[in-house]
Amino acid sequence: MQKAKVFNSGNNQALQLPKEFQLRGREVYIKKMGNCIVVIPEDDPWRNVEESAARFTDNVFEEGRRQLPLQEREPLD
């Protein structure tokens, strides 16, 4: 795992990313998850999801899904 520099820029904080982590474009989406901050490129926000889904093998549910049965509910009016 690599480190990045954190510094203040006016009233904001900024990160100085190592060269191999640099992003295209001028803006990103950010999300705080626990004590982590996720940075998602604005130009292709779904790329990470698509790449992650491609890592699943065909036998990911080889033993079947352990899905709960559907609940019986009153219909909406």
N, C-alpha and C positions, 0 to 999 in steps of 0.2 A: 504494500500500500504506500502510495506517495503522499507527500504533504503539499499544501498550498499555503501561500502567505495571506494573512488577513490584515487589512489596514483600514483606517478611517479615511473617508473622502467627504469632507463637509460634515453633514449630519448623518451620513450613511456609512455602512461598512461595505468593503469590496474584497474580492478574492483575486489574487494573482495566480492564474492557473499555469502549470507547467506546459510546455509547448505541445506535448502529445495529447493534452486535454482541451486545447483551444477549440472554440466553436465557431461556426460560420454565423454571419448575421450580427445584429447589434442588440437583440433582445432575446430573452429566454423565458420560459415558464418556470416558476419555482413552487415547491410544495414542501411544507414541513411535516415530517413523519417521525414522531417521537423526538429524539435528539438529533435526527438526520435532516439534511436539506437536500431534496432531489432537484436537480437542474435538468430541464428538458428543452432541447433546441426548438425554437419557435417555428423554424422552416419545415420541420418534419416531426411533429409531436408523437405520431403513432408508430414511428420506426422501431422504437424500443419494444413496444407491444408485439409488433409483427416478428421481430427477431427472436423475442422470447418464445412466442408460440411455435416458431419453426424448430426450436430445440426439443420439443416434445417428440418422443418416438411413437411409432404406431402402437406399441404395447403399453402405453402409459396407463391404460385402464384394463390391463390384462386380467386382473382378478375381478373386474367389474366395478362399477361405481357404487359406493355405499350411500345411496341417496335415500333420504327419508320418504315415506309414502306421502302423497298429496293430502292436504288437509281438506276436510269437508267444511265449506263456509256458506253462510247465507248469501244469496245473490244481492248485488247492489241494485238500488232502486233507480 
